[in-house]
Amino acid sequence: MFTIKAVSQATGVSIETLRAWERRYRVVVPVRDPNGRRSYAPEDVIRLRKLREATERGHAISKLARFSDEELAAVLTTASSDGLSQLAPRSFANQMVIAAENYRPDDCDQALSMALALLPLGDVVRQVLTPVLVEVGERWHNGTFNVAQERIVTGTVRRQVGAVLETYNRITSASPIVFATLTDERHEYGILMAALLAAARGVRCHYLGPDMPAGDIAVYARRVAAAAVVLSVPMRPSLDAANAGIAELAQALPRPIGLWIGGSAIPKLELGAYADRITVLADYTSFERALDTLAIPKR
């Protein structure tokens, strides 16, 4: 359960607006303790994020308040008439980079928090986080960003995406998907982004993170009855360990558990012996198509 202050920070809706929406339209009904303090469930937070986004697109809260979650989701699939949905992602991405330039982690945190509150998660992945992480990586490689500036951004991404996954996991009963990278691979942002896209579709995301032994991933996936294991294999100096880990997983995972692999190193991997066992993810669109094959209920 969340306090009204935490909900305001997570959704981008001010405390005064939250109170007004509840009083006038009963958009959500928080639980109150004996002292009258509000407590919100995770599903309240998600609904309020959607309501905020819809109002930003020009829809009246008095009308939205009567909508079911399914009707609200339908509203959000329509294009914005005033162009805000196209402008906002670029703005949030720029704010995050500028915050890192000026050594302001709180500003970076706030920019991503607002993006998560106002935008569909798919837009956050494609139009905010992906370009930000690419630019930060390039700046680090060419020496215009130091390690501390890079960590401002990557720390914010890891922390906030983790919080979103935790919130969504509390309200889904769908079969889980396990996300990880193999031993010695510490670049985790590909699987973080994939997990965020999966969460938006109602998936329970078991995020194991980077540098995981293949055997441990397989054991975990079997124990939680995972629908699939998703690996990210970025370009790396040596592919021997990656090939060995993938082979171990392909043999250890029972057939009902899918083995999905994405990343820039795919063209150099030796997947031929396990081609019938592996789903290759060329990009986020192919990942979302793979999710559709699982028939996971959408919010």
Phi and psi in degrees as a GROMACS rama.xvg file:
@    title "Ramachandran Plot"
@    xaxis  label "Phi"
@    yaxis  label "Psi"
@TYPE xy
-124.165  144.697  PHE-2
-75.3002  164.999  THR-3
-64.7877  -33.0476  ILE-4
-64.825  -44.2668  LYS-5
-64.4717  -39.2417  ALA-6
-65.5389  -41.08  VAL-7
-60.1039  -44.067  SER-8
-66.6447  -37.3463  GLN-9
-76.2736  -28.2057  ALA-10
-104.737  -18.5577  THR-11
79.1511  9.25479  GLY-12
-97.1879  126.463  VAL-13
-64.1572  156.72  SER-14
-59.7801  -40.9487  ILE-15
-63.5197  -40.2122  GLU-16
-68.1571  -40.8635  THR-17
-56.5928  -46.7771  LEU-18
-63.1293  -39.8423  ARG-19
-67.0596  -43.6592  ALA-20
-61.3039  -40.7692  TRP-21
-67.0912  -43.8846  GLU-22
-67.8758  -43.1351  ARG-23
-86.7175  -36.5848  ARG-24
-124.1  -7.89144  TYR-25
50.5234  49.7066  ARG-26
-64.2424  -35.2017  VAL-27
-140.347  162.165  VAL-28
-126.055  91.7762  VAL-29
-70.3851  155.669  PRO-30
-79.3568  144.504  VAL-31
-117.147  139.624  ARG-32
-83.6912  177.321  ASP-33
-57.547  -22.2096  PRO-34
-92.8405  3.93474  ASN-35
86.1802  4.32548  GLY-36
-76.3666  137.802  ARG-37
-80.9868  146.031  ARG-38
-131.897  130.593  SER-39
-111.349  141.812  TYR-40
-82.7738  159.284  ALA-41
-55.1245  -38.0538  PRO-42
-66.5169  -27.3558  GLU-43
-64.8173  -41.3556  ASP-44
-62.1065  -44.7304  VAL-45
-64.8647  -42.2513  ILE-46
-63.7148  -41.5743  ARG-47
-66.1394  -35.634  LEU-48
-60.5856  -43.6208  ARG-49
-66.9318  -40.0546  LYS-50
-62.7247  -41.9209  LEU-51
-61.7356  -43.8354  ARG-52
-62.7603  -42.6506  GLU-53
-65.6504  -38.4287  ALA-54
-67.7312  -34.5235  THR-55
-64.1107  -24.8059  GLU-56
-88.5634  5.63541  ARG-57
101.319  3.97651  GLY-58
-85.9697  143.735  HIS-59
-78.526  133.63  ALA-60
-62.8975  -31.4797  ILE-61
-61.3852  -31.5898  SER-62
-83.652  -43.5067  LYS-63
-62.2064  -33.2352  LEU-64
-58.3103  -26.862  ALA-65
-85.6912  -8.64542  ARG-66
-77.8154  142.815  PHE-67
-72.7783  169.965  SER-68
-60.7483  -35.7172  ASP-69
-68.491  -41.8531  GLU-70
-66.734  -36.8528  GLU-71
-65.928  -40.6551  LEU-72
-61.9921  -37.2694  ALA-73
-64.7514  -38.4471  ALA-74
-60.3893  -39.3529  VAL-75
-75.5706  -12.22  LEU-76
-83.1537  -12.5409  THR-77
-82.1595  152.053  THR-78
-71.7026  145.246  ALA-79
-69.8052  133.405  SER-80
-80.7547  -17.9468  SER-81
-108.725  4.92541  ASP-82
80.6513  4.02461  GLY-83
-63.7946  -37.8483  LEU-84
-66.3978  -25.9333  SER-85
-82.6614  -30.9319  GLN-86
-79.9489  -41.7007  LEU-87
-59.1053  -44.2821  ALA-88
-57.4164  -43.3924  PRO-89
-62.7812  -38.5423  ARG-90
-64.3218  -45.8459  SER-91
-65.1763  -41.2565  PHE-92
-61.4609  -45.2133  ALA-93
-62.4179  -39.9845  ASN-94
-61.8405  -39.3314  GLN-95
-65.7688  -42.8546  MET-96
-66.808  -43.1022  VAL-97
-62.7024  -38.7576  ILE-98
-60.8903  -41.3042  ALA-99
-67.3573  -39.5594  ALA-100
-56.1307  -39.0344  GLU-101
-98.5505  11.1743  ASN-102
57.3468  49.4292  TYR-103
-123.471  80.6243  ARG-104
-60.6395  -34.1394  PRO-105
-63.5928  -37.7751  ASP-106
-68.0006  -38.6963  ASP-107
-62.8857  -43.3098  CYS-108
-61.9351  -43.4412  ASP-109
-66.3272  -40.3377  GLN-110
-62.3132  -44.929  ALA-111
-69.1011  -37.7014  LEU-112
-59.3026  -42.945  SER-113
-67.9035  -39.1589  MET-114
-60.6663  -44.1752  ALA-115
-65.6152  -31.24  LEU-116
-76.6164  -34.7895  ALA-117
-101.751  -22.7714  LEU-118
-112.317  152.139  LEU-119
-57.7462  145.012  PRO-120
-60.729  -32.8974  LEU-121
-61.4673  -39.4053  GLY-122
-68.2625  -36.484  ASP-123
-60.9528  -44.4232  VAL-124
-64.748  -51.694  VAL-125
-79.4888  -37.4742  ARG-126
-108.006  -11.4209  GLN-127
-115.419  -65.5364  VAL-128
-70.1824  -43.0856  LEU-129
-61.3804  -51.4113  THR-130
-64.8961  -34.5706  PRO-131
-63.7819  -47.8753  VAL-132
-67.2975  -34.6572  LEU-133
-64.7554  -46.6752  VAL-134
-65.1901  -42.9081  GLU-135
-63.4075  -40.9899  VAL-136
-62.4332  -42.393  GLY-137
-65.0055  -40.6697  GLU-138
-66.8222  -36.0037  ARG-139
-66.408  -42.2186  TRP-140
-67.6857  -35.0354  HIS-141
-90.8856  2.65689  ASN-142
87.8225  3.30378  GLY-143
-86.2582  -12.3908  THR-144
-120.608  137.224  PHE-145
-93.0262  179.435  ASN-146
-61.6318  -39.9975  VAL-147
-62.0034  -40.9052  ALA-148
-67.5318  -39.8602  GLN-149
-62.0677  -39.6743  GLU-150
-70.8028  -26.8867  ARG-151
-57.5165  -46.546  ILE-152
-74.0906  -50.595  VAL-153
-66.3706  -34.6457  THR-154
-64.7877  -41.4497  GLY-155
-61.4252  -45.734  THR-156
-61.5925  -48.9699  VAL-157
-60.3115  -44.6448  ARG-158
-67.5078  -47.4141  ARG-159
-74.8359  -39.4054  GLN-160
-64.2141  -39.0054  VAL-161
-59.2623  -40.1171  GLY-162
-66.209  -39.7095  ALA-163
-64.0922  -44.2422  VAL-164
-60.6822  -41.4594  LEU-165
-62.3279  -42.6852  GLU-166
-63.8182  -47.6933  THR-167
-66.7359  -34.8809  TYR-168
-63.5894  -26.31  ASN-169
-70.2008  -19.1182  ARG-170
-119.609  12.1259  ILE-171
-118.066  146.926  THR-172
-116.284  11.028  SER-173
-68.5941  158.59  ALA-174
-60.3685  140.513  SER-175
-80.5902  159.942  PRO-176
-121.059  138.957  ILE-177
-99.5093  133.341  VAL-178
-119.351  131.948  PHE-179
-163.324  167.094  ALA-180
-119.439  160.545  THR-181
-81.7169  171.394  LEU-182
-49.2408  134.573  THR-183
75.2145  0.572397  ASP-184
-103.409  108.959  GLU-185
-104.292  2.34456  ARG-186
-85.3773  103.154  HIS-187
-104.041  -1.61823  GLU-188
-72.569  -24.9948  TYR-189
-62.1889  -45.8581  GLY-190
-75.1323  -29.0917  ILE-191
-61.5952  -46.1097  LEU-192
-64.9763  -40.9787  MET-193
-62.7597  -41.3036  ALA-194
-63.297  -37.5608  ALA-195
-64.824  -42.158  LEU-196
-63.5822  -39.4574  LEU-197
-67.1937  -41.3038  ALA-198
-59.0386  -38.8463  ALA-199
-63.0093  -21.5806  ALA-200
-99.4512  11.9341  ARG-201
89.1962  12.9931  GLY-202
-79.2793  141.32  VAL-203
-84.2535  114.662  ARG-204
-99.7986  117.169  CYS-205
-97.8923  99.6871  HIS-206
-94.8409  106.049  TYR-207
-87.2418  -22.1044  LEU-208
86.6361  -164.016  GLY-209
-85.8047  165.791  PRO-210
60.5492  52.1447  ASP-211
-109.155  131.708  MET-212
-62.4956  140.517  PRO-213
-58.334  -41.0171  ALA-214
-61.8705  -39.4449  GLY-215
-67.978  -37.893  ASP-216
-61.6082  -44.3918  ILE-217
-63.2792  -44.666  ALA-218
-60.3966  -45.5211  VAL-219
-62.1851  -46.0322  TYR-220
-61.0351  -39.0889  ALA-221
-67.3946  -41.9802  ARG-222
-66.7071  -32.6654  ARG-223
-96.4006  5.49664  VAL-224
54.0439  52.5539  ALA-225
-66.7367  147.387  ALA-226
-76.6458  -30.5721  ALA-227
-162.465  160.46  ALA-228
-114.461  129.285  VAL-229
-110.529  123.461  VAL-230
-113.385  143.303  LEU-231
-111.006  127.087  SER-232
-124.977  84.821  VAL-233
-70.1151  171.681  PRO-234
-62.2197  135.383  MET-235
-143.151  157.677  ARG-236
-60.1176  -39.6075  PRO-237
-125.814  130.921  SER-238
-100.425  0.0743492  LEU-239
-59.7422  -45.7941  ASP-240
-65.6485  -38.1245  ALA-241
-64.534  -45.5904  ALA-242
-61.8079  -40.9278  ASN-243
-65.4517  -43.0131  ALA-244
-64.8455  -41.1314  GLY-245
-65.3926  -41.2111  ILE-246
-61.5822  -41.7547  ALA-247
-63.5589  -43.004  GLU-248
-66.2661  -42.8732  LEU-249
-59.4545  -34.3916  ALA-250
-82.917  -31.1326  GLN-251
-85.6613  -28.1059  ALA-252
-81.2085  131.852  LEU-253
-64.7728  154.06  PRO-254
-54.2195  -37.2344  ARG-255
-61.8753  -19.8019  PRO-256
-92.1286  117.888  ILE-257
-71.8918  152.421  GLY-258
-120.898  106.722  LEU-259
-111.265  132.368  TRP-260
-131.735  130.323  ILE-261
-132.381  170.403  GLY-262
129.208  160.99  GLY-263
-69.8468  -15.3949  SER-264
-86.1263  -3.46455  ALA-265
-53.1314  -45.4989  ILE-266
-59.5351  -22.0478  PRO-267
-99.3394  -1.24509  LYS-268
-80.5099  152.944  LEU-269
-98.1826  85.3678  GLU-270
-103.446  -1.72434  LEU-271
-54.427  -43.0463  GLY-272
-67.1712  -18.079  ALA-273
-123.699  23.6355  TYR-274
-58.4021  -35.0468  ALA-275
-78.4928  -7.4214  ASP-276
-103  -17.7321  ARG-277
-113.707  137.767  ILE-278
-102.43  117.409  THR-279
-87.5838  129.045  VAL-280
-105.198  105.212  LEU-281
-74.6957  -29.2266  ALA-282
-163.898  -176.648  ASP-283
-66.2909  -30.7227  TYR-284
-65.4166  -42.5463  THR-285
-67.9486  -31.2722  SER-286
-64.3371  -43.5316  PHE-287
-66.9616  -34.1399  GLU-288
-64.5946  -38.6968  ARG-289
-63.8034  -39.4655  ALA-290
-60.1018  -38.1935  LEU-291
-62.3615  -29.4028  ASP-292
-70.1771  -17.2847  THR-293
-84.058  -8.96546  LEU-294
55.7571  43.266  ALA-295
-78.4739  130.648  ILE-296
-62.3144  138.433  PRO-297
-95.3294  149.925  LYS-298
